[in-house]
């Protein structure tokens, strides 16, 4: 019981740490959700959301948490945020930016024989599955949605190197889904990491480095700036 209480307290700290409510004075209202791709470096103020806030001047709420997935059954930790769907709270959001699915594939089936789990997440045509259903809900609440893909491994001693084919198929399905709705945007990251470049990953060769988090945030910020009418920070176009 003590261990469970400690784990819940730790999850709460990660979810509601310094960047959980990083608000700017101007710009759109942005909710960010997902797994460690988004949550990495949050407690030191260097997560993806920190760059988005800095470059757009937006009101950014960050509810991403490492290890989160769509198929997560434990109710308490799921409600805190390990279930990605539970990270969402209805609000007057202009944009919802999220990712997810990698932990369901890697931890759920080891990126091998994953067709069933992939179909549960999103069908081949992009129209059915947990992710399309969840994104439809976000769109019905009025926000534009950006779904962010995953970095590819640097090709050097990475435990997820064998997940490349699944990552490519996941990207194809997400692109088909995004093509069905002008307010839903898919942002792949497959092109971000040059082969053999270790600077985009943490030492585990799985999670993004500070550099990668900054680059991902900059890509998101520029996209939002280019699709937002009204005032955004001049830094959104310059990256300063």
Secondary structure, DSSP 8 states (H G I E B T S, - for coil): -HHHHHHHHHHHHHHTSTTTEEE-SSS-EEEEE-SHHHHTTGGGT-SHHHHHHHHH--EEEE---TT-BSS---HHHIIIIIBGGGG------SEEEE---HHHHHHHHTTSS-HHHHHHH--TTSSSSHHHHHHHHHHHTT-EEEEE------SSS-TTGGGHHHHHHHHHHHHHHHTT-TTEEEE--TTSS-TT-GGGB-TTSSSB-HHHHHHHHHHHHHHHHHT--S---THHHH--
